[in-house]
Amino acid sequence: MAKAFVLMKMGSPEDLKMMDYPTPKAKPGSVVADVKLCGVCGTDTHIIYGRLPVPTPQLLGHE
């Protein structure tokens, strides 16, 4: 299983929930990376605190 933080509603980091997802399978010509560490983008903090509205629940992260 893969894990991801999902923002359930905007307002606070406490509104993030760690969720399990099926590990994706690589399609021809692509790879699936086993990420051990990632960063937090400033845009994510704006989304979490509601300064950049997005639909929720929202899987955050792109770094």
N, C-alpha and C positions, 0 to 999 in steps of 0.2 A: 504494500500500500504506500502511496505517496501522501505527504502531509502538506496542508496549506492553511494559512491564516485567512479567515473569511470575516469581513466586516459585516456584522449582522444589522447594525444601524449606525448612523453617524452620531458623534458626540464625544467619545472617549476611547482610549485604547482598551478599556475594559469591555468594549463592545466587539472586540475581536475574538473569534472562536477558532481553535485549532481543529481542523476537520481532516478526515481520511478520504482519499480518493483512490480509485483503482490506478495502479501504475500503468502509464500509457505504453503502448507498443510502438516501436519505431516503424515508420512507413518506408518504403523503398527510397533511398537517397537521403534519408534523415537519420538522426540519432536521438536517443533519450539520454539526457545527462543526469547523473546522480549527484545532485547539489548537496554539499555539506555545510555551506555557509553562504549567506547573502547579505546585502546591504539594504538599508531602508532609504527610499527616495524621499526628498522633501515634498514631492507631490502627494505621496501616501499620507504624510502627516496632515496636509491640508484636507484631504478626503476624510480622514478619521475624525477630525474636529469639525467637519461640515462646512469648511470654507470653500470647498470645491465639490458641489453636490453631484452625486452619482447615484444610480439606482442601487438599492441594497436588497438582498445580500450581494456583496461584491468581493471577489477574490482579488487581493491586492498584490502588488509586486511586479516589477519588470526588470530588476537589476540582476 
